């Protein structure tokens, strides 16, 4: 593709596609000058408050969230990055000047970069012949920039994803795509996030979602490549991962080369039931309380009042609940899901007890047998003398 044609094509891309915004976090890098990747003087690092001069290059000593090449700088990749991982490399900061990552001639460069995005003012270029080796699950896409070579386009300018022969400049032989095909493809959709919920009754339905580029829509699959479109839902306990692909609204053959994964999970809730009903506990010189037992499928039990004790296995006793106090007993599973059981306090009020009826007074003389005295009480009552 000629440079002039590319520029025209890129203007269209810039208008059509939304540009992702990456907010800096502590440890992110950005270029400050043209130079080699392996030189700390090429970079600034964000310390959580401000950008300061770096003392090491990205990926030299630690994992990195985001690296941005901007401000019209050209960074030459002259090192391998295999000990640490860079999550995102953003080529282009939307300032207008060309921001470039350049691969020198005759090199094999192995870099643990999980995502490379070439923005509208970004350039990913090969000086001549070189191989760029990314992890097998890495993503590289164009968001309005250039992916090309400074010299003649040959099959010796290549991109590998693990052992996968992903792209060469010409796309010849076993390589899947040319650089022009990467340029022309849509960016993958942006995930709206994995969804994890505890099961409801009745069970709910979760739906995966992602945001496509402007003037495109998302088609969902159950695999990273191939397969037939599906509805990205889950309505049973368990989990499933769907993969969203960007598709141009006007040309269904124009798609993203990568799919975005979204995982849906419905977690099981623990069960809880009363295994011994609430009973009153009367004490002579202490306030009346009540107690009960519950059985759960799994998890830990708490109560809004009383003392909770795990008596054995999944059986829990709730004791010393003040008389007249309704409680809520909660079981919490290891997955964080809960289930609640409201308990109504039993009636522990003492019934009105009538005085016993006397059987009559008795008298006797000294030396006589002591007569028996009696009193009568209601049904279920006894007389204490």
C-alpha positions as CSV (number, residue, x, y, z in Angstrom):
1,X,0.0,0.0,0.0
2,X,1.5,3.4,-0.9
3,X,2.2,6.0,1.7
4,X,-0.2,8.4,0.1
5,X,-3.0,5.8,-0.1
6,X,-2.3,4.8,3.5
7,X,-2.6,8.4,4.7
8,X,-6.0,8.7,3.0
9,X,-7.1,5.4,4.4
10,X,-5.9,6.4,7.9
11,X,-7.8,9.6,7.9
12,X,-11.0,7.6,7.3
13,X,-10.0,5.2,10.2
14,X,-9.4,8.1,12.5
15,X,-12.9,9.4,11.8
16,X,-14.6,6.1,12.0
17,X,-13.1,4.4,15.0
18,X,-13.1,5.4,18.6
19,X,-9.8,5.9,20.3
20,X,-9.2,4.1,23.6
21,X,-8.0,6.2,26.5
22,X,-5.5,4.8,28.9
23,X,-5.2,6.6,32.2
24,X,-1.7,6.4,33.7
25,X,-1.1,4.5,36.9
26,X,2.0,4.1,39.0
27,X,4.8,2.3,37.1
28,X,3.6,3.2,33.6
29,X,6.2,4.4,31.1
30,X,6.1,7.0,28.3
31,X,8.7,8.0,25.8
32,X,10.4,11.4,26.3
33,X,13.0,11.3,23.5
34,X,13.9,9.4,20.3
35,X,16.3,6.6,21.2
36,X,16.7,2.9,21.9
37,X,14.2,1.0,24.0
38,X,17.0,-0.3,26.2
39,X,18.1,3.1,27.3
40,X,16.6,4.6,30.4
41,X,17.2,8.1,28.9
42,X,14.5,7.4,26.4
43,X,11.8,7.1,29.0
44,X,9.8,8.7,31.8
45,X,7.9,6.8,34.5
46,X,4.8,7.8,36.4
47,X,5.4,7.7,40.2
48,X,1.7,8.1,41.1
49,X,1.9,11.9,41.2
50,X,3.9,13.0,38.2
51,X,6.0,11.8,35.3
52,X,9.7,11.7,36.2
53,X,12.9,10.5,34.4
54,X,13.2,6.8,34.4
55,X,16.2,4.9,35.8
56,X,15.5,1.7,33.8
57,X,13.7,0.8,30.6
58,X,10.2,-0.8,30.5
59,X,10.4,-4.4,31.3
60,X,13.9,-4.4,32.6
61,X,13.2,-4.9,36.3
62,X,9.5,-5.4,36.8
63,X,6.1,-6.0,35.2
64,X,4.5,-2.9,33.6
65,X,0.9,-1.9,33.0
66,X,1.1,0.5,30.0
67,X,4.0,1.8,27.9
68,X,3.2,4.7,25.5
69,X,5.3,6.0,22.6
70,X,4.4,9.6,21.9
71,X,5.5,13.2,21.4
72,X,6.9,12.5,17.9
73,X,9.5,10.1,19.3
74,X,10.9,7.1,17.5
75,X,11.9,4.2,19.8
76,X,14.1,1.5,18.4
77,X,13.5,-1.9,19.8
78,X,17.0,-3.2,20.6
79,X,16.4,-5.6,23.5
80,X,14.4,-8.7,24.4
81,X,11.9,-8.5,27.2
82,X,11.3,-12.1,28.5
83,X,11.7,-11.9,32.3
84,X,8.8,-9.5,32.9
85,X,5.5,-8.7,31.2
86,X,4.2,-5.4,29.7
87,X,0.4,-5.5,29.5
88,X,-0.1,-2.7,26.9
89,X,2.1,-0.9,24.4
90,X,0.3,2.1,22.9
91,X,2.1,3.5,19.8
92,X,0.8,7.0,19.4
93,X,-0.5,9.6,21.8
94,X,-2.9,11.4,19.5
95,X,-0.7,14.6,19.5
96,X,-0.5,14.6,15.7
97,X,3.2,13.9,15.1
98,X,4.3,10.4,14.1
99,X,5.1,8.2,17.1
100,X,7.2,5.2,16.0
101,X,8.3,1.9,17.2
102,X,11.1,0.7,14.8
103,X,12.5,-2.8,14.5
104,X,16.2,-2.8,13.4
105,X,17.4,-4.8,10.4
106,X,18.2,-8.6,10.8
107,X,17.0,-9.2,14.3
108,X,14.8,-11.6,16.3
109,X,13.1,-9.7,19.1
110,X,11.2,-11.6,21.8
111,X,9.0,-9.3,23.9
112,X,6.4,-10.3,26.5
113,X,3.9,-7.6,25.4
114,X,0.3,-8.7,25.7
115,X,-1.4,-6.0,23.7
116,X,0.0,-3.6,21.0
117,X,-2.3,-0.9,19.7
118,X,-1.2,1.4,16.9
119,X,-3.0,4.7,17.2
120,X,-3.9,7.2,14.5
121,X,-0.5,8.9,14.8
122,X,1.4,5.7,15.5
123,X,3.8,3.8,13.3
124,X,5.0,0.3,13.7
125,X,7.8,-0.1,11.2
126,X,10.5,-2.5,10.1
127,X,13.8,-1.0,8.9
128,X,14.2,-4.0,6.7
129,X,14.1,-7.6,7.8
130,X,13.3,-8.6,11.4
131,X,11.0,-10.9,13.4
132,X,8.8,-9.7,16.2
133,X,7.9,-12.5,18.6
134,X,5.0,-11.9,21.0
135,X,3.4,-14.3,23.5
136,X,0.9,-16.8,22.0
137,X,-2.1,-15.1,23.6
138,X,-1.0,-11.5,22.7
139,X,-3.1,-9.1,20.6
140,X,-1.9,-6.6,18.0
141,X,-4.2,-4.3,16.2
142,X,-4.3,-1.1,14.2
143,X,-6.4,1.8,15.4
144,X,-5.8,4.2,12.5
145,X,-2.0,4.1,12.3
146,X,0.7,2.6,10.0
147,X,2.1,-1.0,10.1
148,X,4.7,-1.0,7.3
149,X,8.4,-1.2,6.4
150,X,10.9,1.5,5.5
151,X,12.3,-0.6,2.7
152,X,10.8,-3.0,0.2
153,X,7.9,-5.2,1.6
154,X,9.1,-8.8,1.8
155,X,8.1,-12.0,3.6
156,X,11.1,-11.6,5.9
157,X,9.4,-8.9,8.0
158,X,7.3,-11.0,10.3
159,X,5.2,-11.2,13.5
160,X,4.9,-14.4,15.5
161,X,2.4,-15.1,18.3
162,X,4.2,-17.9,20.1
163,X,4.8,-20.4,17.3
164,X,1.9,-19.1,15.3
165,X,3.0,-17.5,12.0
166,X,0.6,-14.5,12.3
167,X,1.8,-12.0,9.8
168,X,4.4,-11.1,7.3
169,X,4.6,-7.9,5.3
170,X,3.4,-9.7,2.2
171,X,1.4,-12.3,4.0
172,X,3.0,-15.0,1.8
173,X,3.2,-18.7,2.5
174,X,2.1,-20.0,5.9
175,X,1.7,-16.5,7.4
176,X,-2.0,-15.7,8.0
177,X,-2.1,-12.0,7.3
178,X,-0.2,-9.2,5.5
179,X,0.6,-5.9,7.2
180,X,-2.0,-4.3,5.0
181,X,-4.6,-6.8,6.3
182,X,-3.7,-5.9,9.9
183,X,-4.1,-2.2,9.0
184,X,-7.4,-2.7,7.3
185,X,-8.9,-4.9,10.1
186,X,-11.1,-3.5,12.8
187,X,-9.9,-3.2,16.4
188,X,-11.4,-5.8,18.7
189,X,-14.3,-4.6,21.0
190,X,-13.5,-3.3,24.4
191,X,-14.8,-5.6,27.2
192,X,-17.4,-4.1,29.5
193,X,-16.1,-6.5,32.2
194,X,-16.5,-10.0,33.4
195,X,-19.8,-10.6,35.4
196,X,-20.0,-12.7,38.5
197,X,-23.2,-13.0,40.6
198,X,-24.6,-15.3,43.2
199,X,-27.6,-17.4,42.0
200,X,-31.0,-16.0,42.6
201,X,-34.3,-17.8,42.9
202,X,-35.6,-18.0,40.2
203,X,-32.2,-18.1,38.5
204,X,-31.2,-14.9,36.6
205,X,-29.8,-14.6,33.1
206,X,-26.3,-12.9,32.6
207,X,-25.4,-11.4,29.3
208,X,-21.9,-10.6,28.1
209,X,-21.3,-7.2,26.7
210,X,-18.5,-5.3,24.9
211,X,-18.2,-1.9,23.2
212,X,-17.3,-2.1,19.4
213,X,-15.5,0.6,17.4
214,X,-17.7,3.3,16.0
215,X,-20.0,2.1,13.1
216,X,-19.4,-1.6,14.0
217,X,-21.2,-4.2,16.1
218,X,-20.1,-7.2,18.2
219,X,-20.7,-10.8,17.2
220,X,-20.1,-13.5,19.9
221,X,-18.5,-16.9,19.7
222,X,-17.5,-19.7,22.2
223,X,-13.9,-19.9,20.9
224,X,-11.1,-17.5,20.1
225,X,-11.4,-18.3,16.4
226,X,-13.8,-20.1,14.1
227,X,-17.2,-21.4,15.2
228,X,-20.7,-20.0,14.7
229,X,-22.3,-16.9,16.3
230,X,-24.1,-17.5,19.6
231,X,-26.1,-15.6,22.1
232,X,-23.7,-14.7,25.0
233,X,-25.9,-15.6,28.0
234,X,-25.7,-17.8,31.1
235,X,-28.8,-18.9,33.2
236,X,-27.4,-21.9,35.1
237,X,-25.0,-22.2,38.0
238,X,-21.4,-22.4,36.5
239,X,-19.4,-20.2,34.2
240,X,-18.8,-19.7,30.5
241,X,-16.5,-17.5,28.4
242,X,-17.7,-15.8,25.3
243,X,-15.5,-14.1,22.7
244,X,-16.7,-10.9,20.9
245,X,-15.6,-9.9,17.4
246,X,-16.0,-6.5,15.9
247,X,-17.9,-6.5,12.6
248,X,-18.3,-3.5,10.3
249,X,-21.9,-2.4,10.0
250,X,-21.6,-1.7,6.3
251,X,-19.3,-4.6,5.3
252,X,-19.7,-7.8,7.3
253,X,-16.4,-9.2,5.7
254,X,-14.5,-6.5,7.5
255,X,-13.8,-7.7,11.0
256,X,-11.3,-7.7,13.9
257,X,-8.5,-10.2,13.7
258,X,-8.9,-10.8,17.4
259,X,-11.8,-11.5,19.7
260,X,-12.4,-10.1,23.2
261,X,-13.0,-12.6,26.0
262,X,-15.8,-11.9,28.6
263,X,-16.5,-14.5,31.3
264,X,-19.9,-15.0,32.9
265,X,-20.2,-16.8,36.3
266,X,-23.2,-17.7,38.4
267,X,-22.1,-18.9,41.9
268,X,-24.2,-21.4,44.0
269,X,-25.7,-20.1,47.2
270,X,-25.4,-22.2,50.3
271,X,-28.7,-23.6,51.7
272,X,-29.9,-23.2,55.3
273,X,-32.8,-24.8,57.2
274,X,-34.1,-25.2,60.8
275,X,-33.2,-28.7,62.1
276,X,-34.3,-28.1,65.7
277,X,-37.1,-25.5,66.2
278,X,-36.8,-22.6,68.6
279,X,-37.4,-23.6,72.3
280,X,-37.6,-21.5,75.4
281,X,-35.0,-21.8,78.1
282,X,-36.2,-20.8,81.6
283,X,-33.8,-20.1,84.4
284,X,-34.7,-19.3,88.0
285,X,-32.6,-16.2,88.5
286,X,-31.7,-15.3,84.8
287,X,-33.7,-13.8,82.0
288,X,-35.6,-16.2,79.7
289,X,-33.9,-17.0,76.4
290,X,-34.5,-19.4,73.5
291,X,-32.4,-21.6,71.3
292,X,-32.5,-23.5,68.0
293,X,-30.4,-25.4,65.5
294,X,-29.8,-25.0,61.8
295,X,-28.3,-27.2,59.1
296,X,-26.4,-25.7,56.1
297,X,-25.0,-27.2,52.9
298,X,-21.7,-25.4,53.4
299,X,-20.3,-22.2,54.9
300,X,-20.2,-20.3,58.1
301,X,-23.2,-19.2,60.2
302,X,-23.9,-15.9,61.9
303,X,-26.9,-14.5,63.7
304,X,-28.2,-11.0,64.5
305,X,-28.5,-12.1,68.2
306,X,-27.5,-15.0,70.4
307,X,-24.4,-17.2,70.5
308,X,-23.5,-19.2,67.4
309,X,-21.7,-22.5,67.8
310,X,-20.7,-25.1,65.2
311,X,-21.8,-28.3,67.0
312,X,-20.8,-30.8,64.3
313,X,-20.2,-30.8,60.6
314,X,-22.8,-28.5,59.0
315,X,-25.0,-28.2,62.1
316,X,-25.0,-24.9,64.0
317,X,-26.6,-24.1,67.3
318,X,-27.9,-20.6,68.1
319,X,-28.3,-20.2,71.9
320,X,-28.9,-17.4,74.4
321,X,-31.2,-15.5,72.2
322,X,-33.2,-13.0,74.3
323,X,-36.8,-13.9,74.8
324,X,-39.1,-12.0,72.3
325,X,-36.2,-11.1,69.9
326,X,-36.7,-12.1,66.3
327,X,-33.4,-12.9,64.5
328,X,-32.0,-13.5,61.1
329,X,-29.5,-16.3,60.7
330,X,-27.1,-16.0,57.8
331,X,-24.9,-18.6,56.1
332,X,-21.9,-17.4,54.1
333,X,-20.3,-19.8,51.6
334,X,-16.6,-19.9,50.7
335,X,-17.5,-18.2,47.4
336,X,-18.9,-15.2,49.2
337,X,-22.6,-16.0,48.5
338,X,-25.0,-15.8,51.4
339,X,-28.4,-17.1,52.3
340,X,-30.6,-15.8,55.1
341,X,-33.2,-17.5,57.4
342,X,-35.6,-15.2,59.4
343,X,-36.6,-16.8,62.8
344,X,-39.6,-15.7,64.8
345,X,-39.1,-15.8,68.6
346,X,-41.3,-18.4,70.4
347,X,-43.7,-17.2,73.1
348,X,-41.7,-17.6,76.2
349,X,-44.1,-15.7,78.5
350,X,-44.9,-17.6,81.8
351,X,-48.6,-18.5,82.0
352,X,-50.8,-17.2,84.9
353,X,-50.7,-19.9,87.7
354,X,-53.6,-19.8,90.2
355,X,-52.9,-20.4,93.9
356,X,-53.6,-24.0,95.0
357,X,-56.9,-24.8,96.8
358,X,-56.3,-25.8,100.4
359,X,-57.6,-29.2,101.6
360,X,-58.3,-27.6,105.0
361,X,-56.3,-26.9,108.2
362,X,-55.3,-29.8,110.4
363,X,-54.6,-30.0,114.2
364,X,-53.3,-32.8,116.4
365,X,-52.2,-33.3,120.0
366,X,-48.8,-34.0,121.3
367,X,-47.9,-37.6,120.7
368,X,-50.5,-38.2,118.0
369,X,-49.5,-39.0,114.4
370,X,-48.9,-36.0,112.3
371,X,-51.9,-35.6,109.9
372,X,-51.5,-35.1,106.2
373,X,-52.3,-31.8,104.7
374,X,-53.4,-31.3,101.1
375,X,-54.0,-28.8,98.4
376,X,-55.3,-29.2,94.9
377,X,-54.0,-27.5,91.7
378,X,-54.9,-27.3,88.0
379,X,-54.1,-29.9,85.4
380,X,-50.4,-30.3,84.7
381,X,-49.5,-28.4,87.9
382,X,-47.8,-29.6,91.1
383,X,-47.6,-28.3,94.7
384,X,-44.3,-27.3,96.2
385,X,-44.5,-27.0,100.0
